[in-house]
Amino acid sequence: MDTFALGLRIAAKLIEDGRLDKFVDDRYASWTTGIGKDIIDGKATMADLEKYALEKGEVTASLTSGRQEMLESIINNVMFSL
């Protein structure tokens, strides 16, 4: 029972901290406008996606890190501050 209580306290502190929510919002911001929003809303056709991909061209230059180590650091920081 103590483990569950500690887990609940950690979860509450992670929510209050807000850094993980901000990360998720920033990471998936492209899904709230443009072609991403059209996909979510079910308005984008395969032809639309093909056209978008061909216009976009090579995207390897725009790839970014998932920043897993940063996220692990946030969780560890919160967990071990209790």
Secondary structure in CASP SS format (residue, H / E / C, confidence):
PFRMAT SS
TARGET T0000
AUTHOR 0000-0000-0000
METHOD secondary structure of the structure
MODEL  1
M C 1.00
D H 1.00
T H 1.00
F H 1.00
A H 1.00
L H 1.00
G H 1.00
L H 1.00
R H 1.00
I H 1.00
A H 1.00
A H 1.00
K H 1.00
L H 1.00
I H 1.00
E H 1.00
D H 1.00
G C 1.00
R H 1.00
L H 1.00
D H 1.00
K H 1.00
F H 1.00
V H 1.00
D H 1.00
D H 1.00
R H 1.00
Y C 1.00
A H 1.00
S H 1.00
W H 1.00
T C 1.00
T C 1.00
G H 1.00
I H 1.00
G H 1.00
K H 1.00
D H 1.00
I H 1.00
I H 1.00
D C 1.00
G C 1.00
K C 1.00
A C 1.00
T C 1.00
M H 1.00
A H 1.00
D H 1.00
L H 1.00
E H 1.00
K H 1.00
Y H 1.00
A H 1.00
L H 1.00
E H 1.00
K H 1.00
G C 1.00
E C 1.00
V C 1.00
T H 1.00
A H 1.00
S H 1.00
L C 1.00
T C 1.00
S C 1.00
G C 1.00
R C 1.00
Q H 1.00
E H 1.00
M H 1.00
L H 1.00
E H 1.00
S H 1.00
I H 1.00
I H 1.00
N H 1.00
N H 1.00
V H 1.00
M H 1.00
F C 1.00
S C 1.00
L C 1.00
END
